[in-house]
Amino acid sequence: MLKNMGYEIEFYKTQTGRVPVDEFIKSLQEKQVAKILQDITLLQEMGAALRFPYIDSIKGEKYKGLMELRTKHASNIFRTFYFVLVKDAKTKKQKAVLLHAIQKKTDKTPKKELETALARMKDYKSRG
């Protein structure tokens, strides 16, 4: 068994103190919340070992480093966008920062949602 293979999970916080992914999750029904939290826990426990269909990378050079956690509950599809960074160079401990979450209603993820996640990733990195 590999040690430290999971991710520490961090919810992105805006400069005004909002936590968008947390706000999104709290707006959902109880069973949807449970399913999304279950998938976040899976990401936390498995880290990079977690594969498709649970996670996928966002295609395109522009979105390099942006990932999605894919949650399906009944007929509902949810996406939680995140990126991974190395938190500790010595231990190689990694952290997944949850940036943005949506309920997916179309086949293609709306570009506006990807842009929001990308902007938050840039903001997070710029604040160190």
C-alpha angles and dihedrals in degrees: 000000000000118000121225093011095137129079130247105234122225127179112222113244122203120229088258091056100256118143103207099188091049090048091050094049092049089054093062134086118272096255092047090051090050092051095048092047089049090055092046088052089051089053089049093051100039103032113173090359089071110098143182130332088037095047137016136176120245109249123238135059090256091063096044110156094017114124136181130220105213117214125181121188118174104309093337123102122199132186126200112192119211145152132216128230134178105253098185120028092199099050093028087227109169132210129205113211112205106217111170139356133200143173105242114226101164134051093248121053107245112255090228089063092049090049090052091052091046093050090051092049090052091046092050093049093046091056091049 
